[in-house]
């Protein structure tokens, strides 16, 4: 990649000066870099939502992308500032669980503490590390700084606690991870969690109180307003309604748990 690329993800919104100030620092310190916004609409202080959105977007960017992520309710406290090196990507931000899913997907990722405080154009203000600490680090990395020059490696980055799906013989207990703007409900069940009792058998799943049915492939397979279950583009099981909000219809939100029925189709002859 000839032009350095920096993505931005924050909970700052766009009504205030915060995002523009960060971009200004990036332009001052690495004017050749291109900036791409992942989102600035993470709900305020919602570290889990930031982690989920970041993990859904970051893998699709080119090698050597620097991801600047700031959802930081502990700004100015003794929480650490870190860089995560995962594959050929670098992630810059607070050590508060924001990079949980990045780390879960790459057990070989390296995490380094940011000790340098001399990379930005101004003294670091305790309430705006996005501008004064993380943006300068991201810009310097995009310009070619070796991450090893920022500080020592650490082996205990903060991770958010993710409840695993509990799979039984005829039921599964899942947790809601996320609800998108369409009302699609993402759970913590992945295809690898379902181990068929015999080769060639495919799972059927059902909502509480409903019989298990084959998983849908697309949202449009259901009648408008009907609820379906399918593997979403995130890689986890989704509960969705065609042209409607499954979250509103079923009263579901992040952290909720529900029990799904499980059955297995016989192998095709």
N, C-alpha and C positions, 0 to 999 in steps of 0.2 A: 504494500500500500504506500504510494508515493506521498500522498497528502495525509498528515496526521489527522486522526478522527477522535473526537471526544463526545461522548453522550452525556446527557444531563437528566437526572431524575431527582425531584425534590417534592416536598409538601408545601412549597412557598406560594403556589398560585402565581398569577401573572398581574395582579392588580397593584402590587407594590414594587419597590425598586430592587428587591433582593436578587431576582434572577438576572436582571440586567447588570447589576454590579458584579456578579460572578462572571458573566460573559465578558464584561469589560476587562477583568483580570486575565481571563484566558487569552483575550486578544492582545493584551500588553505583553504577556510572557511567551506566547506561542502564536504569533499572528498568522502563521501558515496553516493552523489547524482549522478543520471544519467541525462545526458543532451540530449535533442532532439531538433534539429533545425527545426523550422517551415519554416523560410526563412531568408536569409540575402540579398535578391535581391529586396526588396522594392525600388522603384525609390528614389533617394536622396531627402530627405525632404518631401516626399509624405505621409503626415499623414493620409489622407483618405484611400489610398491604404493599408497602414499598418493596419488601423482599420478594413478594410474589410477582409483582409487575416486572421488577428488574430481571428475575430469573426467566420470565417468559419472553423478554425482548433481547437480552444481551447475547445469547448464543447465535443470533442471526446476523450479527455485525461482522465485518471483515476481521481477519487476524490483526493483532496489534492495536485494536481499539482500546482506548482508555475510557472507562465508565466512571463518571463522577456522580456519586449518589449521596444525597444529604437528606435524611429524615432523622432528626437528631434532638429528641427531647432532653437529652443530657448535656447539651452544648455548654461548655465552660466548666463542667465538673471534671472529676478525675477519670472519666471514661477514656479509653485509648483512641487514638486515631490510627488507622491501619491502611495498608495496601494489600490486596489479595491478587496473587498472580495465578491465574487459572488458565492452563493451556497457553495460548498466545495473547490472552486478554488480561488487562489490569483493571482492578476495581479500587476506587479511592473513597473513603468515607469513615464514619464513626464505627467503633467496635461495640455495637449494641444489638447484634442479631440481624442487621440489614442484609448481610451476605450469607445467611444460613443456607439458603437453597443452592447458591453457587458452590459453597463448600460441600454440601451433601452430594452434589452431582459430580464433584471432582475430588476424590479422597487424596489426590496427589498435589492439590493446590498448596501454594506457599503463602503464609501470612507474615507480613512484616509490620512492626510498630513504626509509626512516623515520629521520629525524635527531632528531625530538622525543623527549625522555626525561623530560618533565614531565607526562605525561598520566595516570599511574597514582597509586594512593593510597599507594604505598610506593616506596622506593628499589629500583632494578632489581637483582635478585640474578643473578649470572652463570650459575647453573645452572637458572633457571626463567624464561626469557623468555616462556613461554606465559602465565604469570600476571601478570608484572610489566611486560611490554612489549606483546605481541601482543593480549592480552585488553583492556587499556586502549585501544589504538588501535582495535580492532574496536568497542568500546562507543562511543567518541567518534564514529566514522564513522556508526554506526547512529543516533546522536543528531543527526547533521546536520553534523558537521565536514567541511569541504572537504578532500579528499585532498591538494590542492596545499599545504596548510599543514603537511604532515608532513615534507616534504623535496623535493629536486630530482628531476626525471626522470632515468632512466638508460636506456641503450640496449644494455646488455650483460648482461641477467639470465642467471643460470646455467640451462642446459638439459641435461637428460639426453640422452645419445647414443642415438638410436633407429635401429637397423639397418633400412633399407627392405627390403621384399619385392623379390626379384629375379625378374622374370618373363621366361621364355624362350618359345620356340615351343611346346614340349611339356612344360615343367616350370616349377615355381615354387619358389624357396627362401624359406621363411618363418621368422620368429623367434617363439617363444612370448612373449607379453607378460604374460599373467596366467593364473592358475588360480583359479576361484572355489570356494566351499565344496561345490558339487556335483561338482567335478572337471571342469567344462567348461573347455576350453583355448582361450583367445583368442590369435589370431596377429596379426601386423602387416599382413595383407592386407586391403585395402579394395576395395569394388566398383569404384571408379575406377581401380584398378591394372590391371584386366583390360580391355583394349581389343580388341573383337572384330575378327577379320580381315575381316569383311564385316557390313553391317547385318543385324540380326535374329538373329544367332547368339548362343547362350547357352552359358556355360562349363560344363564338367564337370570335377570334380577328384577325385583319388584319393590315398590315403595311400601312403607308400613301399611299393613292391612290389605295389600293388593297382591295378586299372584305374580310369580316371576315370569317375565317375558323376555324374548330375545332383545339384545341391545340394538338400538337404532344406529344407522350409519351417518345420517344427516338430520338437521333440525326439521327439514321440510317433509320428512317421512311421516310426521304426525299431522293430524288435522289441526287447524288453527285453534289454539287454546288447550290442546291436549298435552299431557306431560309425558316426556320420554327420558330414557337414560341412554347415554352414549359415551364413548371415549372422546374427550375433548382434545383440542389441539395442544393443550398444555401437557397431555400425557396422562391426566387423571380422569376419573369418572365424573361426568357432568349430569346434573338433573336440569332439564330445560323444558320450556313450553314453546311451541311454535307460535311466533308473533305475540308472545305474552311473557310476563315475568314469573318464572317458577318460584323465585324467592318470595315475591309478594303473595302468590297463590297458596304457597305451602307454609308461609311464615318462617322462613329460614334465613339465618345470617351467620357470619363467620363465628366459629366456635361451637355451633350447635351440633349435637350428635343425633343420629337417627339409625334405625335398624332396618336393613334391607333384607328381603327374602332372596334365597339363592337356590337355584336348581341347575341341573346340567342336561343339555340335550344329548341324546344318544348319537354316536358317530354315524356319519352318513355312509350308506352302503356303497 
